[in-house]
């Protein structure tokens, strides 16, 4: 497996320090977010001013990872695509488009996002669901057009507490948008309460860009590290090898103190999966 770690898990390090740390500890891929002390601009569910980093500096950051043998799989955006205020949504989309352009300049294949949310009313609400889902489709359609111009794809992360809450609903979204540049960032912890391990691969294996590695109890609102929740990891990884072999598997919800331990834990689950092949 190509096990990586999200750069934001090492947010106490500079980008260069994080790259060296990953190499020294056997991580071979990352999802890059600009949340380090030397690039403190990433805002989850908000607007990240990536334009404040010159493209020359961004090139240095990306090359720092690559020179350490770490593949930059994706540039993390994670802004709110269902923002009801049109002016704010426009700002979010402009932010996203600039991330697409930065990713393209460095040959990063994916830009990553969730659908976004209102912190005061996150999730599926009957009075808002249809409108929010339509707004999401409008946002993605516009962004996918921009992706076409720059040869970049969107890695979209569905989640049980958002308006794309299951593997089936993610497959529906892909079918409705009819654009091959919409891919899936498959995080099993985000779907386990609504979709079985089999469902995730049945509906989404043909569309996976890469994986997030974290866990969840089915009644949890938040995720946990791999092995601390209800996912049947050996079985999930068996399905991974059958259907998505070689796709990057990037762990999150870890930090510099425990990420190697969780990587080792994942590798033990993988050994069990390989015995079942």
Buried (B, 14 or more C-beta within 10 A) or exposed (E): BBBBBBBBBBBEBBBBBBBBBBBEEBBBBBBBBBBBEEBEBBBBBBBBEBBEBEEEEBEEBBEBBBEBEBBBBBBBBBBBBBBEEEEEBEBBBEBBBBBBBBBBBBEBBBBBBBBBBBEEEBBBEEEBEEEBBEBBBBBBBBBBEBBEEBEBBBBBBBBBBBBBBBBBBBBBBBEEBEBEBBBBBBBBBBBBBBBBBEBBBBBBBEBBBBBBBBBBBEEBEEBBBBBBBBBBBBBBBBBBBEBBEEBBBBBBBBEBEEBBEBBEBBEEBBEEBEEEE
